[in-house]
Protein backbone atom coordinates (compact mmCIF):
# COMPACT_ATOMS: atom_id res chain seq x y z
CA UNK A 1 0.00 0.00 0.00
CA UNK A 2 2.89 2.37 0.57
CA UNK A 3 3.75 2.10 -3.11
CA UNK A 4 0.13 2.80 -4.14
CA UNK A 5 0.03 5.95 -2.02
CA UNK A 6 3.50 7.10 -3.05
CA UNK A 7 3.58 10.84 -3.79
CA UNK A 8 5.62 10.20 -6.95
CA UNK A 9 2.95 8.45 -9.02
CA UNK A 10 5.29 8.32 -12.03
CA UNK A 11 7.78 6.04 -10.26
CA UNK A 12 7.75 2.48 -11.52
CA UNK A 13 7.81 -0.27 -8.91
CA UNK A 14 10.95 -2.36 -8.78
CA UNK A 15 10.94 -6.08 -9.54
CA UNK A 16 11.42 -6.73 -5.82
CA UNK A 17 8.39 -4.60 -4.93
CA UNK A 18 6.26 -6.36 -7.54
CA UNK A 19 7.34 -9.78 -6.24
CA UNK A 20 6.37 -8.73 -2.70
CA UNK A 21 2.92 -7.72 -3.91
CA UNK A 22 2.53 -10.94 -5.91
CA UNK A 23 3.68 -13.09 -2.97
CA UNK A 24 1.25 -11.31 -0.66
CA UNK A 25 -1.70 -11.77 -3.05
CA UNK A 26 -0.83 -15.45 -3.53
CA UNK A 27 -0.49 -16.02 0.23
CA UNK A 28 -3.90 -14.46 0.85
CA UNK A 29 -5.38 -16.57 -1.98
CA UNK A 30 -6.60 -13.40 -3.69
CA UNK A 31 -4.64 -14.67 -6.70
CA UNK A 32 -4.14 -18.22 -7.84
CA UNK A 33 -1.16 -19.23 -9.98
CA UNK A 34 -0.95 -22.04 -12.48
CA UNK A 35 1.22 -25.02 -11.59
CA UNK A 36 4.83 -24.23 -12.63
CA UNK A 37 5.04 -27.52 -14.55
CA UNK A 38 2.31 -26.25 -16.89
CA UNK A 39 4.12 -22.98 -17.67
CA UNK A 40 5.75 -22.09 -20.94
CA UNK A 41 9.39 -22.61 -21.80
CA UNK A 42 10.12 -19.10 -20.51
CA UNK A 43 8.61 -19.98 -17.13
CA UNK A 44 5.50 -17.88 -17.69
CA UNK A 45 2.37 -19.00 -15.86
CA UNK A 46 -1.25 -17.95 -15.83
CA UNK A 47 -2.49 -16.00 -12.83
CA UNK A 48 -6.18 -15.90 -11.94
CA UNK A 49 -8.05 -13.46 -9.70
CA UNK A 50 -9.79 -15.42 -6.93
CA UNK A 51 -12.22 -12.70 -5.79
CA UNK A 52 -15.83 -11.88 -6.57
CA UNK A 53 -16.25 -9.04 -9.05
CA UNK A 54 -18.45 -7.11 -6.60
CA UNK A 55 -15.69 -7.23 -3.96
CA UNK A 56 -13.10 -5.92 -6.43
CA UNK A 57 -15.41 -3.07 -7.47
CA UNK A 58 -16.17 -2.22 -3.82
CA UNK A 59 -12.51 -2.03 -2.82
CA UNK A 60 -11.42 -0.10 -5.91
CA UNK A 61 -14.30 2.31 -5.41
CA UNK A 62 -13.47 2.86 -1.74
CA UNK A 63 -9.69 3.09 -2.06
CA UNK A 64 -9.49 4.60 -5.54
CA UNK A 65 -11.70 7.57 -4.86
CA UNK A 66 -13.99 9.41 -7.28
CA UNK A 67 -11.81 8.87 -10.35
CA UNK A 68 -11.93 5.06 -9.98
CA UNK A 69 -15.66 5.08 -9.12
CA UNK A 70 -16.35 7.08 -12.29
CA UNK A 71 -14.22 4.75 -14.46
CA UNK A 72 -15.93 1.68 -12.96
CA UNK A 73 -19.40 3.20 -13.18
CA UNK A 74 -20.14 2.64 -9.49
Protein Blocks (a to p, Z undefined) as FASTA:
>chain_A
ZZmmpmblmbccdfklmmmmmmmmmmnomaccddfklmcfkopacdddfbdfklmmmmmm
mmnommlmmmnoZZ
